[in-house]
Amino acid sequence: MALRFYNTLTQQVEVFQPLQGNTVRMYTCGPTVYNFAHIGNLRTFTFEDILRRWLLYRGYKMDHVMNITDVDDKIIRNAAAEHKSLAEYTAKYTEAFLEDSAALRLQPPEKMVKATQHIPEMVAAIEKLSERGFTYVSDGSVYYRISKFPEYGKLSHNDFTGIRAGARVDVDEYDKANARDFVLWKAPKDGEVFWESEIGPGRPGWHIECSAMAMKYLGETLDIHAGGVDLIFPHHENEIAQSEAITSKPFARFWLHSEFLNVESHKMSKSAGNFYTLRDLQAEGYQAEVVRYLLASVPYRKKLNFTIDGLKSAAVAIDRLRNFKLRLETDKYPEGLNEKLLERTHAAVRQFEESLDDDLNTAEALAALFEFVRDANTAMDASEFRAGNRAPALDLLERFDRVFDVLRPTQAAGGLSDARVEELIQERAAAKRSRNFARSDQIREELLDAGIILEDTKEGTRWKRK
Ligand SMILES: [Zn+2]
């Protein structure tokens, strides 16, 4: 079966292929940098990372653009409250986002672009909309006239035909009940940051940012536009209304949206005390790759119930895979090939790939892997694993990790390098040979304190990070 995705626009699962050649032109809405990203945001970014890695796995090239929204209502308000410029205020949270992304092993998009560096493009887009009669001015602000775009509502599948013409909204976020003509260019209020432009002083609305930047870098029709379900309306609906009014072409062929996340079965909120950033979880001792695993393990269109138990299970699952890999790499196996197990390995690769081709069914892909790990461990315990089964099994793990990327442990800051660990293990072996057991025990303790676990086997000492 071919690679296919559920398309929010058509409400169908469709076979995916890029429009032109082998390159996927993808736009994902990045963070609004007024705060640390919470795990709900990070679920969306992790889904987008799995998506891009799977496209790469399937042999496509990526041209992926993500924006950084560094001007909006909240940013302007918060920066003013702290007496900082927008740039000063957003730098801290932009940096934090990049750190979190790196910790979660999110591959950097080909381009990361800031809204404030694309004001002329946004002004130009608004001018084009005005030429085509899609805008009007009220109190110095420019609004988009949704009654001019009969397809308004086609992404969120809402019928807006009864909306009162001329009713306006000038905030960036609102719900379906308040669907109104939305603001493209906001006239500055007293003391607010603004840009001088051909359409008067002001600043862009959130929605025009994404239309202008997506089309600048990716052309008039994107292959994929992705984000969280919370962006379907109004943000993505408005992006379509703007872009298609300008070009008269489909703005994006595939719209992919990841579901919400609950924490311990409740809506996450600061007041409920169940609000987490990645930093909170790291401070509690959870490695970022454990968070990544949990976020990635539930298929993106299912609601994810984020729990501390789930995190613990994720850590156990990663450990199980790392131990299996270590066993594959370091145990000695009799020469030859276990044909039946080889067949199982190939079947696991097939199931893994078919599951991810099926709208990124990560849960099925993981199940295929773990079934194989169980069978292989059983074969090892029964001395039925052969040297010839080693490489195919490692290849399966490599394929898995190309997408999930959790097998490499996060190096603790100030931790021991691999070379230093090896050195200490050599020293410990020498101490043992000279019957200096006090020293050999001391080294084991030292390593344990540094998070290194030793295991003495017939073939020598092997080690892993905690
Ligand atoms: Zn956007």
Residues whose N, C-alpha, C, O or C-beta is under 5 A from the ligand:
A	BS01	ZN	C29 C210
